[in-house]
């Protein structure tokens, strides 16, 4: 895992949860502020897992502990209905997290009106046995690296496992327009990118006078956001090598193929930091700067050069029970900003 911060407050949140039954990965890219991403980071994975260990060493807050007992109960109900992890379980977990956050927004609105303007992308991976699930809301991305089959020219092939929910993609753009036939300007060009106007507006808050003051000023007849993720489920195959989960800050500067090539050719130690470093190097090139100079730029100002970046790399070793912990449940939190320290065995400046 590796993180680099560009905003004044880190909007990316992430985690890896391991258990005897599965391994879960979460990358949450907040927008408008970090509150929604932090909320998802505390709530979504417990919905997916029925037995969750709450240990202070993992860095969970007291707030998380208060919610935890109820969330585990819901997780058990989800799993019992389905019998095991499934796409339906994942969808219901996303939906329940969304409902909880809306409830929190409504309760907090009088004292924290700006909470109505925040949101978060949600990227979740789950490995259970030989099954791999990837669920996505937003423009974070999951890319699989696998060995090339006979007839393929490359030794390693990048296979995208998630769908980018971004109106810069023509398919998504047309889908949004088709859902809003009476609004010709539902997709607008803003500050160099295509955006859905009123992207944070929630229909259940439109009539609230506090929300009207601090929320999105663009009126909409219907909601433009959905909490139902795109889900890909596939068997892990012998040729599959590793999976990269990352916020869009990485993919703004590295192609799927470039990221997979770096992981394939590099040592495992510090591989996530190496990917972040490669992205920063590309960001520096675009501004005709040196890599070491872009790392000296203060947060907030740095956001003009690159976004917050979070990367998690999971290696698929094809060993029995290799993706489950033995008898215990644990959660791995992300490291501090890579600009704050040097990892052992990892070059400060990426090669290539």
N, C-alpha and C positions, 0 to 999 in steps of 0.2 A: 504494500500500500504506500502511496505517496500523495502529498497535497502541497500545492503552492497557492498562496493567497495574493489576490490583486485588489480586492475591495477593502474598504475600511473595516468592515466586519465580514468574516468568512461566511459566504452564503452556501457553500458546498458542505454537506454532511455525508458521512459514510460509515459503514460497519461491515464486519464479517462475523456471523454467528455460526458456531459449530456445535453439533449435537450427535448423539449416537445414531440418529435416523437420517440426518441431512446436514448439508452446509448451505447457508444462506448468505447472499451478498447484497448490500444495499448502497446505492449512490443517489443522493438527493440534491439537486441543484436548485437552490432557492432564487426567487426573483422578487424584487420589491423590498427585500429584507430577508434575514435569516430565520425568522420565527417559524414559518411553515415547514421549512426543511428540518429544523430542530424538532418540531413536533412529530413529523413523520419518522425521524430517526429514533424517537423514543417509543413509537407505537406500532409501526407497520409490521416489523418482523415478529413481535410477540403474537400478533394475530395469526401468523403463518406457522408458528410453532406451539405445540400444546404444553410443553414442559420447559419453562424458561427459568434459569437460575439468576437471581438478583444478588450480585455481590458488589460491594462498594469499590473493590479494587478495579472493576471494569469501568469505573468512571461514571456510572449512572447517577442521576440526580435523585434527590428525595422525591421530587415531583413524579419521576418515573416509577418509583417504588409504590407511590400511592395509586397510580393507574394500573400498575402491573398485575395485581391480583385479578382485577376484573378482565383485563386483556387475556390473561392465560385461560380464564374460564371460557371466553369467547373462542379462543384458539382450540380448546378441547371440543367445543360444540361443532366448529367447522370440520375438524378432522374426523370426529365420530360420524357425522352425516355422510362424509365422503369415503371414509375408511382409510384414506391416505392422502398425500399431497396430490393436488390436481389443479387444472386450470380454473375450475369453478371455485375451489378454495382460495386461490390467489385473487380472483376477481372480488370475492366477498370480503377478503381482507382489505383490499384497496378501498372498496366501498365503505366499509366500517370506519376506516381511518379518515376518509373524507367526511363522513357524518360527524365523527367526533370533533374534527377541526372546525366544521361549520358551527357546531354547538359552542365550542370555545370562542369563536369569533363573535357570536351573538352575545355571549355573556360578557366579553371583554370590551365590546364596542363603546360603551359610555366612557370608560377610562382610557382605553387604548384604541382610538378610532382608526389609526393607520393600519391596524392588524387586518382590516378588511381589504387592504390593497396588496397583501403579500400572497405568494403561492409557491409551489415547488414542483419541479420535474421529479419523477420517481422511476428509478431503474432498479429492478430486483432480479437476482439470479438465484436459483435453487437447484442443488444437486442432491438427488436421493437415489442411491443405488446407481444404476446406469442411466437414469433419466436426468436430463437437463432442461430446466424451465427458465425462460427469460421473459419478464413482464416489463413493459415500458409505457410511461406517460411522459411525453416531452421529447427533448432532443439530445438527451444523453444516449450513449450507444454501447452495444455489446458486439465484439468482433471475435470470432473463433479463429484460431490458427491451426491448420491441419497440414499433414504431409500431402504432397501432390500425388494423385493417382497416376497410374500408367497412362501416358498420352498427354498429361499436363506438363507444360514446359517448366514450371517453377517447382522447387523443392518444398516450398511452403506456400500455402494458399490462404488468403483472407476470406472468411465467410461471415457476412454480417448477419447477426441473429436478431436484431431489433429493428423496428421501424421508427424513423425520425418523425416526430410530430411537429413539423415546422412548415409554415406556409411558404417558405422559400422553395420547398419541394412542390412541383407542379401538381402532383397527384393529391397532396394534402390541400393545396390551395383550391383546387376544383371541388374537393369534397366539402370544404367549408362554404364555398359559394353555393353549392347545391342545397345545403341546409338552410341557407338564408337567401332565397330567391327574390325577396322583396327589399334587399339591401345591397345596392350595387357597389357600395364602398366598404363592404365588410372586411376586405383585405386592403390595407393601405401601405404605401411606401413611406417609412418613417426612419429618419436618421441613418439612411444607407441600407436598411433592411426592410423586408416585407413583414408586416405584423397584422394580427387580428385586432381590430379596434375593440376596446373594452374587454381585453383578455382576462382581467381579474374579476369582472363584474359577476356577481352571484345573484340570481333572480330572487332568492328568498330574502335578500337584504335591500332590494331596490327602494322599497318604500320607507326604509328607516331614515329619519332626517339626519342623524349623525353620519350615516353612510353616504347620504347625498352630498354632504359637505366635504368629506374626505375621500370618498370612493371615486370610481371612474366617472368623469362627467359626461361620457358619451352614452346616450340612452340606447338600450337594446330591447327588442321584443321577446327574445328568448336567450337562454344560456348558450355560451360559446365554448364552455369547457365541459369535459366529461371525465369522470373518475374511473372509467372502465379501460384498463390497459390493453395494449396489443400484446398477445402472448404467443411465444413460440415454444413448442415442446419437441424434443428430439432425443433419440438414443445416443449415448456417447459411444463413438466408434473407435476401433483400433488406430485409425489415422489421426484422430483428434489429439492435439498436443496441449493447447492452453486456451484460456478465454480472457479477453481484456474487457473490463468494465470501466467506463470513464465518462465524466461529464463532458459537455460539448466544448469546454475550454481546450481539451486535448485535440479534438477532431477539427477545430478551426484551423489548426496548424499542421496536423499530420493526417495523411490518408490512411485508410484501413490497411492498405498494403505496406506502407512505410512502417506503421506501428507493429504489424505482425513480423516484418523482416527484422526489426530491432530486437524483439523478444526472441525470435528464433536463433539469432546469431550471437546473443549476449549471454553472459553468466546469469544464473538466477538471482544471486545476491544483489539486492538493490535494483532489480529490473524496473519496478514501478517508478523509482526516482529517475532512472535513465530515460524512460519515456517522457516524463515531465521535462527533463533537461533538453531533450530533443525538440519538444514543442517550443520551449523558451528560445532555443537557438533559432528556430524558424521564425518566431515572432521578432527576434532581433534583426534577422536578415531583411525582413519586410520593411523595417525602419532604418536600414543601413547602419545598424549599431552592432557593437560587439556583445557577445553573450554575457561576459562579466559585467558590462555596463548596465544591461537591462535588469540584472539582479540587484543593482544598487538603487534603483528607482523606488521611491516611497510608495506604500500602499495608497490607494485611491488614485494617485497619478498613474500608477502602474496599470490600472484598469483600462487606460487608453491604449495600452500595448497588448495586453492579453487579459483573459478572464481568470477567475479562480479555476484551478485545475485539480481534479481528483482522479486517481488511477488505482485500480485494483487488478492484479493479475493472478489468476488461478491456473495452476498447472494440473493437467489430467494425466495421472501416472498409470492408470489402468491396473492398479493393484486392488485386491479385494478389500473393501471397507476403507479405501484410502481417502474418501471424502467425508468420513464421519469420525468424530472423536470417540474415544473408548469409555463410555459410561458417564461422561460429564458433559455439561453444557457450558460454553464460554463465548464471550463476545470480544472481538478485537476492535479497538478504536483506532482511528487513523493517527499517524505520527504528526508532529508539529510541522509547520511550514518548512519545506526543504531548504529555504534560504537561511534558516536559523541554525543549521548545524550541518556537519559533514558525516555521511554514513561511511562506516568502515568498508574498505574494498571497493568503493564506487568513485570513479573519477568525478571531480567537481565540474568539469566541462565535458559534455558528451562528445564522443568521437563520431566521425562520419559527416 
